[in-house]
Each structure stands twice: as structure tokens, then as C-alpha cells.
């Protein structure tokens, strides 16, 4: 990783994900930010887990 703060990890393989992997940021109904990111290991679009 290149200094990006970690977003969480891939729920499928556990790989750490950073801002460089973000595909989409959106606002959830409760006002929090949701993120979809591409895991470089699984090559899947996932919602990072903290």
C-alpha cells in the first residue's frame, strides 16, 4: 500500500483494503458512508469489513 489509510479488510479473503481500491462511495440511509472496493487478491467487488 502507498500510505493510504486502511478501510478494512476483504470479507472473502481478509486482504487489507485502502483508498486505492475504492470503486464507489455512497451515503447510506442512516447518514453513514458506504464503500464498495475491489479486492486485489479475490478480484471481487466487496464492502470492506472493519
DAVEN-V223832 format. One record per backbone hydrogen bond with DSSP energy under -0.5 kcal/mol. CO is the residue of the C=O (numbers start at 1). NH is the residue of the N-H. If there is no record, write none. Layout:
# DAVEN-V223832
co:CO nh:NH
co:CO nh:NH
This chain:
# DAVEN-V223832
co:5 nh:19
co:8 nh:17
co:9 nh:49
co:10 nh:14
co:15 nh:10
co:17 nh:7
co:17 nh:8
co:18 nh:21
co:19 nh:22
co:21 nh:38
co:24 nh:36
co:26 nh:28
co:26 nh:34
co:28 nh:31
co:32 nh:28
co:34 nh:26
co:36 nh:23
co:36 nh:24
co:37 nh:39
co:37 nh:46
co:39 nh:43
co:44 nh:39
co:44 nh:46
co:46 nh:37
co:46 nh:48
co:49 nh:9
